[in-house]
Amino acid sequence: MIGALLSFSVMAVSIRELARGGLSIFEILAIRSGVALLVLLVLLVLRPDLRIHARPRRMGLNFLRNTIHYASQFCWATSLTMLPLAMVFALEFTMPGWTALLAVWLLKERMTPSRLGVVVLGLVGVLVILRPGIASFNPAAILVLLAAFGYAITMITTKKLTATETTFGIIFWMAVIQFPLSLVGSDPAAFLKIDGHAILPALGVGVSGLTSHYCLSNAFRSGDASVVVPLDFMRIPLIAVVGWAFYGESLDIFVLLGALIIIAGVLWNLRAENARLH
């Protein structure tokens, strides 16, 4: 789980640094998908047993998942260049609330008190963070909420895919579909202008894109969700310290308080779901 926490933080800082260096979000995401695709293709060459998992199956659902995920990534990456890092990560944790609502609608799951609680506390947390009418509103916050909603749809479609597809297959087709989407909006000349200062963040965004998926998947496979999910919340104080240390961002008490409210809802629902299953 420590690897996942570090990966998300490295990705956020790398995206901000590449954007400050003049690359567009399309070009940054092209680097992310391109590195992932290269690594996965090398694995397919070295590991013939993996090739069966890369066969095209359920491509309609794969395309839906990966286009929505790409749009969500675009919103999230853009918000990183416009908002304090801690605010982006805190608002991103509204995703479980959106997922609970969508699961009721799309998967016909039951709306329990704890699932309703994660939605309500998520909205309360957002209001505390943004303080509409009190603090100046930054429209970029809408981008994070849109990204969280898109990630929730991605979670639902991923759940449907995992019924028949492996993790390798899902990630492989994610890279295959998202790489050309990034190239469509990219200027090919921009990649030739990457200087020595941009090499490290370019590697950071490419490698962390893969390691975040790998580490998080292994964490859930190795440990109970009731242990893994609370550890994932450590992303918020970690990125707050990173934002303060590298970019002089203030440690906003309202962002941390709002994050705690959102987290309380997620933990309540998590404990209720575990009790229901056992």
N, C-alpha and C positions, 0 to 999 in steps of 0.2 A: 504493500500500500504506500510505503514511503516513495517507491519509484514512481507511482502514479501522481502523488502530490508534487514531486519535483518536476515531473514531465509537464503537468498543466502550468506550473509557474514558468518553466523555461519557455514553453510555447507562447505564453502571454507576453513575456519580455521580448522574445525573438520577433513576434509580429509587430510590436511597437517599434522596435529598432529598425526593422526592414522598412516599415512605413515612413519612419523619419529619414531613412536613406533614399526615399524617392520611389520605392516600388508601390504599385497599386495593390489593393486587396486581391484582385484576380491573380496578379503575378505572385503574390505571397502564397496563395492557396495552390497555385500551379507548382511551386517548389514543394509544398507539403505533399500533394498527391503524387508528384513525379518521383520524389525520393521513396515514398511508400511503394509505388508501383515497381520501381527498379529493384528494391529489396525483395518484394514478393516474386518477381520474375526470376531472380537469382535463386530463390528457394525452390521454385518449380523446376529449375534446371538441375539443382543439386539433390532434390528430393522427389524422385518420380512418383512416390506414393501419394504426394499431395495433389497430383494433377487431376485425379478423379474429383476432388473437391472444387476445382476451378471450372468445371463444366458449366455451361449456361443452363441454369434451371430457374424457374419462377422469375423470369426476367422482368415481367410487368411489375411485380412487387419490389424487385431489386431496384428498378428504375425509379419507382415512386419513392422508396426509402431514401435513395441516394441523392435525388434532386432536392427533396425537402431538407435533408441533412446538409446539403451544400448551401442552400439558401440560408439555413440557420447559422452555419459556420461563417458565411459572409457577413451576416448581421452582427454576430459575436465578435469577429475580428475587427470590423469597423468600429464597434463600440469601444474596443480596447484602445483605439487611437484618440478617443474623444472623452472618455470618462476615467475617473480614478479606478485603478485595478480592483480594489476591494469592493467597490460598488458593483462592478461588472460581475464578479464572482458571487456576491450576495444575491443579486437579482436573478442570476442564473439558477439558483436553488429553488426558484418557484416551479421548476420543471415537474417535481413530483405531484404538485397540485393539479397542473394541467393534465398530467398522465392519468391521475385518478378520475378526472372528469371524462377524458376521452375513453378510458377503459369501460366506463359505464355505458357510454354511447356506442362504441365500436365493438367491444368485446362482450357486451351484455353482462358485465360484472355488476354486482350489487353495490349501491351507495351506502356504505356503513357510516356510523357516527365519526369514526376516526378518519375516514376518507374525506368526509365533509369538513372535518376539523383541519386537515392539511390544506384544503382549499381556502377556508376562511382565514386561518392564521397566516397563510401565504400572502393573501391580499392585505391583511393588517400590517405585515412586515414590509410590504412594498410601500404602503402609505407612510410608515415611519421613516423609511429610507429616503423617499422622495419629498415628503412633507409638502404636498401641493398647497399652494396659497400662502405658505410660510417661507419656504426657501425658493430660490429661483429654480425653475424647472428646466432641466436639460433634455431636449427632445431625443437625444441619443439613448436615454434610458428606455425608450420605446423599442429600440433595436434589440436590447438585451431581452426584454420580455417577449418580443417576437421570436428571438432565437430560442428561448426556453420553451415556448409553445411548439416550435418546430422540432426541437429535440424530443419533446413528449410524443409527437407523432412518430418520430424516428424510433423511439422505444417501443411503441405499439407494433409498428411494422417489423421491427427486429424480432419481437416476441413471436410473431407469426412465421418469420423466416426460420427461426431456430428450431421449429418443429420438424423441419426436413433438411436444413442446411447447416454446415459446420461454420465455426467462427472464421476459419481461414477463407472459406468460400465467400462469406459475407464481406469480409474486409477486402478481399481481392477484387470483387466486383464494385465495391465502393471506390477503390482507386481507379479502376478501369473507366468507370462512368464519370467520376469527378475530375479527372485530369483534363480531358478535352473540354469540359465546361469551363475550366479555368483558362485554358489556352484561347478560347473564343474571345474573352475580354482582355487578353494580355497583349502587350507590345513586345514582339520577339526581340527587338533591339534592347529592351530593358535588361534582359538577362546577360547581354554582352557587356553591360556597363557596371555589373556588380564588382565592386572593388574589394580590397582586402578587409576593410572594416565590416563588410556585409557577409563575408564567408561564414563566420562563426554563427551569427543569428540565422543564416540560411540553413546551415546544418542543424541548428537547434530546432527550428520549426519543422524540418523534415523528419528528423529522428524522433523528436518528442511526439509527433503525430502518431507514430507507430508504437512507441513504448508506452504511451498513455493507455491505448487500447489493450496492449499486451499485459501491462501490470495490473490494470483494473480488472480485467477478465480473470487473471490468475488469483487476485485477491479474493474475488467472489467464489472462485472454485475451491480455494484453500480454507476460507473462513466463513463463518456464519454472517449473514447480511447485517444482523444486529451489532456486529463488531466492525464490519467493513464500512458501513454507511456513516456511522459517527466519525470514523477516522477521515473519511472523505471531506467532512465539514472543516477539517483542519486547513483546507485550502484557503479559507477566508482569512484567518489571522496570518497565515504564511504569506499570502499575496499582499496583505496590508503592510506587513513589514518590508517586503520587497519594494512596494510602491513608495514607502517612506524613505527607504535607504537609497534607492536608485533615482527616484524622480521627485523627491521632496514632497510627496503627497501627504496631507495631514491625516492623522488617524481619527476619522469622523466617528464620534460616539453614536450618532444616529444610524450610521451604516451598520455598525457592529450590533446595536440593539435590535434593529430590524432583522438582521441576519439571525440573531438568537430566536426571535419570534418565529421566523420561517422554519428554522431548524427544529424548534419545539414541536411544531405541527408534523414535520416529517418523522421525528422520533416517536411521537404518539401513534401515528399510523403504522409505523414499522413494528412497534411492540404489539399493537392490536392484531396486525396481520400474522405475526409469529404465533401469538396465542391462539388465533383462529385455526391455524394450520396444525398446531400440536394439541 
